[in-house]
Amino acid sequence: MTSEAQPGKHSSRGITLIDAEAEGQYDEPAETTPLIGAGAAEQEGQGDVAANDGNGNGNGNGKRTHAWEGSEGFEDIVWWRRPSVYWLLPPYFLFTLAFGGILVPKINLIVDLVCRQYFSEQQALDSAFTFSPVIIGGNNPQCNASASVQKSVATFTLIIGALTGGLSAITAPKLGSLSDRYGRTRLMVIASCGGVLAEVITILAAKFPDSVDFHWIILGAFFDGVTGSFTAGSVLANAYTSDCTPPSKRGVFVGYLHACLFTGLAFGPLVASYFVKWTGSLLVIFYVVLGCHIFVILFFWFVLPESMSKKRQEIAREKHRADMQAVDGSLPESVTRIVGPRLSSLMVDNLGTWLPFIFSANPFAPLKILWPHGAHNRALRRNLILFAIVDTIIMGTAIGSGTVTVLYSEFMFGWETPEAARFVSIVSLSRVVILLGFFPLVNYIFRIRPLRRKRELSGSLHDVETNSGADNLDVWLLRFALVSDLAGIIGYIFARKEELFVVSGIITAFGGLAGATIQSSVTKHVPAERVGSLLGAMGLLHALGRVFAPILFNGIYAATIETYPQAFFVVLASLFGLAVLASIFVRPHLYMKEEGYIAVPVREPGNPSDIDNMADEEQKVGTRFMTLGPHKNADDSCFVKNQTVPAAGLASPPEQQHHEKPYESHSGSSPEGDREAQRHHAVGPPPASVGDGSEPTATAAAAVEPQEFAETATDFPEGGLQAWLVVAGSFCAMVGVYGIINSAAVFESYFSTHQLQGYSSSTIGWVFSTYLFIVFFAGIQVGPLFDRHGPRLLVAVGSLLVVASQLLLGLCK
């Protein structure tokens, strides 16, 4: 659906609408397209092509000189400001080392704090009760011997894990999407700030246990989860790596990140134990971890180069605006299909401004990127869904099965802590060796060398690497890794000797290739400005796995330990069997083709003096971004940069009018209707007076430069000072809520001696567990409504409910 007209070198250049399917002939993606600059040459005016190789700028066939488009925009930057995955590896390794090193010490600290308070409460109830003093960070056998303490610790850690995982499931996709629009490094800093606040609160609770109740650690878990926690850090690190590496090497570098993760989890506890033994204080490791977090934040902010160019960020922001417009335009039609025309009209009239925010408040909304629209994306949808299912299985089993596997080995073989630690270290180090040695070797033999040989034979040494989805090597590596995991787990089921159990663990180490392969392959399926959103959606699934997988696997093991302890591994093998089956249906060489229309200059027929490049005076004007409408969804949009669109040029030549998208007029003449028409039709059909050489009318000028784009702010963060004042006010409003949370121990103690004296402490703990669930999960849905419509009604209703709940508690007997 292209035009045969030739471009004219005039100030009044036309705009024609070209079907997106025809865009492929301008920039058809192939297997090795990079993420940075993919397709940007045409859109951003930087498609430098050389017709000869006399000056080294071409190869004689019009090929670009750089072998990877991802380097476009960074060639003239000094090496130490050029984005590279090697800049990311050291701080990421330190981040994972701190994450792995803090796991065991934090559990031990919670045990000591809970035990200290439990025995103090028992002594307050019974003056004859005596107990040995609890030393924070010391050897406290009386705590390990108390079943009540262990139940309280289990409940408390479950609340922390569920809170952190649940909030990160909501936050990680948002940070991933924001990183597409505002860069990776800024969001990496935000994702790391929650860890700093969490460690500060933990240190205060351990240093001053009489003044800072250990329940304040829940507040630290809230800060950690609301900034994305480890899930968001992994998502952003993978997105940064995808920006910096060509597709032919992307899997290897993502494997380096996974190797850092396994190394940190393997050596983190070992390093932490040496620090504790060397200093004789458990608190030292928390100071060290706090220092690591601060160092990582400073490194990300001042040293790490940004991988998303300004132009790529502008593209992503433009597409985000189109997404929001598509939601506003499609909601009335969607509501009509669900509730009928009459009720739909009533809802739209009364809740028209609320509906988009209710829709956007859906915590599962980021998953929509896994289901791209369009009949031509049918196979791509299948690939993305299958990748998401397999990746969720891998991450969920990795999080939930580790502890159970250690418990099973201790139960079956009588291992103590040193033997179990050696087993975990062997498996983790095997994964590191495979990711750092075996994976790069396979990638070089089966991908790099054939690609290099193909270039040498064709004589095109300067071919541009382009994206075209996962290749055959990606698909077969994924299948091999999943089969290795399945074989190792089957070995766990039948192993009755220690040696066979260890060998089975080494076989599962090859399964580490699956995570790196999936994380690199999915980034080859979408444009660069969609990578953060896609990885964020998968991060949401990771966070949900972090919440539910431990509950599922621990529950299965606890229920079957006395009858058939291998039942846990049978369930695990079934899940990986499902993953292997899903990988069979993954197809290579699929890439997202976005629907809609793009704007290209119209060539003037019969003008021999016309040239492809715009006139100098046109290039100097530089108009704002425009969204072409009407569009069916968020992908039906594009932008025009460095092109003027005079009113006289809005009319296409007669032979091209059948290529233009028809204009759908809005009925009614109200001012609000006129604004909606301008909003959804940035470029529409010209009035009668346009196209005959007359001066442009006010309507045409408004169509070319809509007011909302003229006032669009591109500063970070969105909203500026006003938005952060709203955040500060919301934080102050939460003081009362956290006051109740901080006094949870008082409530539980009172309940145990009055209304609920016949119930155990673990059962009473569910009262505040349910309260926390409602506060942090239902409260997320109220947030967007609060920001849009103000605090009066919501605060009034919330205050009434809080007061009523306290009065009802006082009346309970």
N, C-alpha and C positions, 0 to 999 in steps of 0.2 A: 504494500500500500504506500508506495513511495511516489515521488513526483519526478517528472522528467524536465521540469522547468529549470532554467539556469539562473544562478544568483546574479542579481544586479548590483553594481557598485553605486548605490544611491543611499541617501540618508533615510529614505522611507522604505526600509526593508520589511517585507511581510513575514508573517508567522503562519506556518501551516502545521497541522496536527498529523503526526505520523504514528501509525499503530506501533505499539511496543514490540510486537513480534518482528517488525521490520528493523528494529534497532540492532538486532544481532548482526546484520550485515555491516553495521558501522563499528561494532565492538563485540564480536561474538566471543564469549569466554571459552577457554580451553582448560586443559587439566592443570596447568601450572600458573594460573593467574594469581597474583599476590592479592593481599587484602588492601594495602595502602595503594591508592591510585588505580585500582581495578576499574577500568572504564572511565577514568577521570580525564584522560587525554582529550576526549571529545567534549566532555561536559565542562571542563575547567579551562579549556583553551590552552592546554599544554601538550598537545599531541605533536611534538616535534618529530618530523619524519625527514629523513635524508634520502635524496635520490641517488647519491653516489657515495662512494667511500673514499673519495680523494682526501678529505680532511678528517677522516676518522669518525664522522658523525653519522655515517650510514654504511650499508653493506651493498649498495648498488641496487637493491630491490625495494627501497622505501621502508626498510625495517628500522625500528628504534634501536639506538645504540646500546641502551642499558638492557641487560639480559633479564631484568626483573623490574616490573613497574612499581614495585613497592619502594624502590629507592628513589622514585621520582619525587622531587621536592626536598630531598635530603642530600643531593650530590655535593652542593656547595657548602655544606655545614662541616665544621671541623669534627674530627673523629670522636672527640670526647663529648660532643653534643648530639651525636647521631644515635638514634634509638637502636638498641641491640639487645638480644636476649642475655648476652654476657653481663650487661649492666644489672639485669634483674636477678641472676642466679645467686650472688652472694647474700643480698638482703633476704631473698626468699628462703634460702637455706637457714639463715639465722632465725627467720620467722617460724619455720617448721621445727627447728631445734628447740625454740622456746615453747612452742605448742606441745611438743612431745615431752619435754622435760617437766612441764608443770602438772601433768595429768595425775601422777601418783602422789606427789607432795600435797596437791590441793585436796585430794581425797583424805589423806592422813590428817591434814589440818582440820577439815570439816569434822572428822571423827573426834578429834580432841575437843573442838569447840562444843559439839553437840553433847559429848560425854560430860564435859565440865558443867554445862547447864543442867543436864538431866540429873546428875547426882546432887547438885545444889538444890534443885526443886524437891527431890526426895528428902533431903535433910530438912528443908523448910516444912514439909508436911509431917515428918516424923523426927522429933528431936533426938531420939535414940539411934537414928540411922547414922552410921559412920562409913567413911570410904577413904581410900588413899588419894592424896592430892593428884590432880590431873596436871601434868606439865606439858604446856604447848610445845609440840615438836619433840617431845621426849618419848621414852618407852612407857606406855600405859597399858599393861595387860588387862587391867580391870575394865577398860573400854571394849576391848575385843571379846571379852567373856560375857558381856551383857547383851542379851538378845534384844532388849528394848532399845538400847543405843544403836544396834545394827539396823533395826527397823526404821528408826528415826533418820539415820543417815541415808538409808535407801530411799525413803520418801523425799528427803531434802534434795538429794542428787537427782532424783527423777524430776522434781519440779524445776531445778536449774537447767537440766538437759532439755526438757520440753519447752521451757521458756526461751532459751537461747536458740534452739532449733526452729521453733515456730516463728519467732521474730525474724530470724535470718532467712526463712523461707519467703517472707514477705519483702524483706529489704534487699536481698541479693539480686533478684531480678531488676529492681528499681535502680540499684547502683550500676548493674550491667548496662541497662538502657541509657542511663545518664552518661556513662563513660563513652558511649558512641557519640554523644552530642557535645561533651565538654572535656574529653580527654581522659586517659587512663590514670595518670599519676595523681591527679587531684582526688579521684575517688579511692585510689589506694590509700591515700593519707586518711580519708574519712573512715575507711574500713579498719584501719589500724588504731584509730583513736579509742574505739570501744574497749579494746584490750588494755589500754593504759588506764582507763577509768576503772575497769574491773579489778586490775591488780592493785590500784591504790586503795579501793574499798576493802579488798582482801587483806592487805597489809594492816590497815587500820583496825579491822576486826580481830586480827591475830595479835597486834601490838597492844591494843587497849580493849581486851575482852570484857572488862567491867563497864566500860562506857559505850562501846559500839557492839550492839548485839550481832550475833553471827547471821541473823536473818537479813541483815543489810547486804550480805553477799548476793541475795536475790536481785537487789538493785544493780549490782555489778553485772550479773547475768543479763539483766535487761539492757544495760548499755552495750554489752558485747553483742547481744542479738540484734538490737536496733541499728547498729552500724554494720551488720552483715556477718560478723564473726569470721571464722576460718573459711566458711563457705564463700563469702563475697571475696575474700582475699584470693582464693583459688580461682574463682571465675575471672577476676580482673587480671591475675597473672597469666592465665591461659589466653585471654584476649590480647594482652600486651605481646605475648609470644607470637600469636597469630599475625599481629600487625607487622612484626619485625622479620619474619622468616618467610621465604618462598615456599610454595606448596610441596615442592620436591624434598624439602628438608624439615618441614613443619612438624611431622610426627616425631622425628628424632629430638627436636628441641623441646617439644611438650613432654617427651620421655625424660629429658633432663630434669624438668620440674617435678615429675613424679619420682624420679630418683632422689631428688632433694627431700621430698616428702617422706619417703621410706627411710632415708638416712636419718632424718630428724626424729622420726618415731622410734628408730632403733637405738640411736645413741643419745637422744634427749634424756631418757630416764637414767642412763648410765652416767652422763655428765652431771645431772642433778644430784644423784646419790654421792658422787665424789665431792661436790660442793658442800653438801650437808655434812659429810663425814669429816671434811677438811676443816670446816668452821665450827662444827658442833651446834649449829643453829638451823632450824628448818626455815626460818624467815629469810635467810640469805638468798635462797634460790628465788624467792619472790622479788627481791630487790634486783637480782640479776635479770630476771625475765622482764621486769619493768624497764630496766636500762636497755634491753634488746628492743623492746617495743618503741621506745623513744628514738633509739638510733635508726630503726627502720623508717619511722615517720620522717625524720630529718633527711635521710637518704632519698626517700621518695620525693620529698618536696624540693630539695636543693640540688640533688645530683642526677637522679634518674631522668634521662631525656624523654620527652613526650613522644609517643609513637603515632598518635592521631594528628595528622596535619590540620591546619585551620580550615582548609577547603573541605576535607572529609567531615569535620565537625559541622560545617555549614550545610553540607548535604544531609547529614543525619538530622539536624534541626529542622530543615525544610520538610523532610519526610515525617518528622514527628508532628509538625503543624498540620500536615495533610491527614495524618492519623486522627487527630483531634477533630478536624472538620468532618471527616468521614463518619466518626461516631455521632457527632451532632446531627448530621444529615440522615443517617440510617436509623436512628432510634425511633422516630415516629412510625416508620414502616414496620420495624421489628415489633413494636408494641402492638400495632394493629393486627399483625399475624397471630399474636399470642392471645390477646384479650378481646379482639373484635373492634370494629370501627367506632362504636359509640363510646365504650369505656376508654378506648385509646384516645379519642378526642378530649374526653374529660381529664385524663391523666396528663396529656401533653399541655393542655391549657393551664392546669393548676400546678403541675410538677415539671414543667418544661425545663427549667434550669437545674432542677435537682436530679433528673434522670441520668444525664451524662456522668455526674459525679457518683451516683449510686452504682452505675455500671463500672466506672473506673476503679471504684473501691474494692471490686472483686479481687481477692488475693490470688486467684487462679487465672486472672486475665493475661499475665505474661505468657502463659502456655499457648496463646493463640498463634504465636510465631511458628509453632510446630505444625500448623495447619494452614499453609499459604493457599490463597484463593486461586482459582483459575483451573480450567480443564487440563491445560498443558503442565500444571504442577502436580498432577495426580500421583505420578511415580515419585516425585520429590516428597510429597506428604508421607507416603509409605516409608521412604527412607528415614525421614526425620523422626517419625513415630517409633520406628523400630530401634533407631539409635538411642532414643530417649528411654525406651523400655529396657534395653540391654544395659545402658549406663546406670539406670536406677537400680537394677538388680546387682550390678557390680559394686556400686557405692554402698547400697544398703547392707549387703552381705559383709562387705569389708568392715563397716562400722559395728554391725550387730553380732558378727560371728567370732571376732577376735577373742573376747573375754570367755565365751563359751568354749572355744577350742582349747584354751589354756586350762579351764576347769576340767574339761573332759580328759586331757592328758594327765593331769594330776590325779584324777579319779581312777583312770585305767592303769597307769604305770607307776603310781605312787611317787610322782615327781615332786620335789620341793621347789622353792622359789628359784634357786640357781639353775636347775635343769630346765624349768619352764622358760626362764629368761634366755638361756642358750638356744632353745628351740626357736623362740621368737626372733632372736638375733640372726640365726642361720637363714630363716626364711626371708627376713627383711633384706639382709645383705645379698642373698641370691637374686632378689628382685632388682636391687641396685646394679649388680653386675650385668644382668640381662638387659636392663634399660640403657646402661652406659657402654656396654660392649657388644652384645649380640644384636640389639636393635639397629645401631648405626651401621654395623657390618652388613646386615640384610638390606638396609635401605640403600647402601652404596652399590651392592652387587646387583640388585634387582630394579633399582630406579635411577640412580645417578649415572651409572655407567651406560645403560641403554640410552638414556636421554642424551648423554654426551656423544655417543656413537652415532645416534640419529642426526644430531646437528652437524657432525663432521661429514657424514655421507651426503647430506643435503646441501652443505656449504653455507648454511644459515647459522653462523656462530653467534648471532646477536638476536636470536628469537626471544620474544617476550614471554615470560611464564604467565599463564593465565589460569583462572579457576575453571574447573569443569566437574566438580564433585569428587567424591572418593574414587581412586583408581583401583585397578584389580589387586595391586599389592595391599592396599588398605583393607579390602574386603577379606582377602585370604589371611592376613595377619590377625584380623579380628576373630575369624573362625578358629585359627590355630590356637590363639590365646584362650578362647572359651572352652575348646576341647581339652586343653591342658588343665584348666581349672576343674572341669568336670572329672577328668581322670584322677587328679589328685584327691578330690573329695570322695570319689568311690574308693580310693586307697585308704582314706581315713575310716571308711565304714568297715572294711575287712581287715585292717591292720590290727594284729594282736601282739606285735613285737615293736619295741621302741625304734629299731632301725627302719622298719618298713614305714612307720608313722613319720619319721623324719624325711625319708625319701619322698613320701607322698607330699609333704610340705614343700620340698624343693620343686616338685613337679608343678604345684600350684603357683610357684613363683613366676613361671612363664605367663600366667594369667595377667601379670602386671602390664603386659603389652596391650591388653584390651582397652584399659582406661586411656592410655596415651593415644592409641589409634583412634578411638572414638572422639576424643577432645580435638584432635587435629583434623579428622575427617569432616566433622560437622561444619567447621569454619570454611571448608571448601565448597559448601552448598549454597552459601548466601553472600551477598555483597558485604563490603567492609563495614558499611554503616549499620548493618544488622547483626554483626558478630556479637557485640556486647549483649544485645537483647536475647539472642539465641542461647548464649552461654549462661545468661542470667536465668532463663527459663529452666535450663537443666540444673542450675544451682538450686532453684526452688525444689526440684525433685530430690536433690541431694539432701537438702535440709529436712524435708519430710521423712526421708529415709533415716536421717539422724535421730528423729523423734521416735518413729514407730518400729524400726528394725530391732533395737535392743529389747523393746518390750516383747516383740513377737518371738525372737530367738531365745531369750532368757525364759519366757513362759513355756515354750516347748520343751526346753531342756529340764526345767524344774518339774514339769508334769510327767516326764518319761524317764527320769534318771534311775528310778527304782525298777522299772520294767524293761525298757529297751533304750539304753543311753545313746545308741547310734541313731535314734529317730531324728535327732537334730540334723545330722549329716544327710539323712535320706531327704529331708525337706530341702536342704541346701542343694543337693544334687538335682532335685526336681526343678528348682529355680534355674540352675545353670543349664539343664537340659532344655528348658523353655528358651533361654537366651541363645543357645546354639541353634535351635529351630528358627528363631527370629532372624538370626544372622544369615540364614540360607536365602531369605527373601530380600536381602539388601542388594541393590543394584548399583554398579559404578557409573560414573560420568553423568550425574544429574546435577543441574544447577538451577537456582531460582530465577525464573523469568517473571519479572514484575509486570503486571497488567497496566494498561493505561496508554497515554499518549505522551510523546516528547515534542518539544518545540525545536524546530530547525529553521535556519534562514531559507526564504523562498527565492529561488533563482528566477530571474526575469527572462522569459523566452525571447529569442531573437535579438539579444543584445550581445554582440561579439566582444564588447569591451568589458563585460562582466567577469569578475574573478571570484574565486572561492573565499578569499579573505575579506573581511569587512573593511570599510574605509577607515582611515586613521582617525577621522573625527568621530566615527561611531565607536571605535574602541576606547576612546578617551571618556565617553559619557558615562557608561557603566550604570545600568539600571539596577533596581533592587530585585530580589527574588520574586517570582510569580508562580502561583499555582494554577495550572490550567484546569478549567472545569467545564461542565460538570464531571465529576469522577465517581466511580462506583465504590471504591474502597480506598484505603490509605495508600495503595501503590499507584493509583491513577494520578500521579503528580510528578512534576519535574520542575526545573528552574532554568531560567535564562540568565546568563551572566555576561556582562560586557556587550549587551545588545540593546539598542533603542527600539522601541515599538511605537512609532507614530501612528496617529489615528488613520492616516491615509494608507498605511501599510497593512491594516487589519484585514482588508479584503483580499482574498486570494484570486489569482487569475481564473477565468471561467473553466479552463480545462482541469483545474485542481479543486473545484468546489465540491466534487463528489468525495474528496478525501477528507474533508473537514468533518469534525464531530458536530452533530446537530445541536443547536442551542435549545434548551428546554426553559421556556419562560416561566416565571412565577406569577400566579394569579394574584389579583389584589393590588392596591396602590398605596397601602399603608407605608409609613416611613420604616417600620420594622421589617416589612416584607422587602422593601428596597435594599435595606442593609443586608438582609439574608441573601438577596440575589447577588449583591456585590461580593459577599463573602464566599459563596460557592462558585462564582463565575469570575475568576480573576481576569480571564481573557474570554470574551463572549463575542457574539456577532455584532458588527458595527451598526449604528443607527443609519437611517436613510441618507443622512448628509455625509456619512463617512465613506471614503473610497472614491469620491469624485473630485478630489483636489481641494475641497473646502477645509476650513480650519477645524480641528477636533473639537467636539462638544464636551461639555462638562461630564456627561455620562461616560463617554469613551475614556476620558482622562481618569475618571474614578475606577473604571474597569481595569485600566493598565496598572494603576498604583493604588490598590485598596488601602484603606486607612490602617487596618490591623497590621499589615506588613510594614507600613511606615513607622509604626510605633513599637514594633517588635524589639524587645530587649534581648541582647545576646550575652549579657554579662552573667558571670557565675558567682554565686548560685542564683537560681531563678527567683525573681521577686526582690532581690537585694535586701536592704535594711528592713523594709516593711515585713518581709517574710520572716526574717529572724526575730523581729519583735513579736510576731505571732507565736513563734516557737518558744520564746522566753516566757510569754504570758501563759502558754499552755503548760509549761514546766511548773510555773508557780501554782497553777490550778491543780496540779497533781500532788502537791505537798500533803493535802488531806488524805489522798488515797494511800500514799506511802506511809503516812502516819498509822493508818490501820494495819498495813502490812508489817510495819516495824513492831507493832504490838500484838502480832499474831501469837507469839509465845504466851503472852498474858491471857489472851482469849482461850487458847488451848488448855492452859493450866486451869483456868476457871471452869471450863467445860468438863475437864476430867474429874473434878471434885464436886460438880453440881449437876447440870443437866445431863451430861453424858458419862457419868461416873462408872457405868457398867460396860463401857467400850474401851478397847485398847487404844494406845497412843497413835498407832498407825492408822486406825480407822478414823479417829478424830482428825488426823492430819488431812484427810480428804476434804474436810469442810473448807479449809483455806486453799487447798489445791483447786477446788471448783471455783472459788472466788477469784483466784489468780487467772484461771482460764477465761472467765467472763470479762475480767478487767482488760486483759491484754489482747484478747482475740476479738471480742465483740467491740472493744474500744477502738480498734483499728478501723472498723467500718464507720464509726462516728466521726473520726478525724476529718475526712474530706468535707463532710457536711458542716462541721464546725468552722473550718477555714472559709467556706464559701458564704455561709449565711449568718455568721456571728455567734456569739456565745450565749445570748440571753435565754432562748428556749431550752437549749441543751443543758446549760448550767442549772437552770431552774429545776428541770426534771431530774437531773442527776443529784442535785442537793436534796431534793425531796425524797428520793429513793435511799440515799445514804442515811438521812435522819430517820426515815421509817424503819430501815433495817436495824438500826441501833435500838429503837424503841421496841421493836418486836423481839429482839434478843433479850431485852430486859424483862419482857413478859413471859418468856419461855420458862417452863418449870420441868 
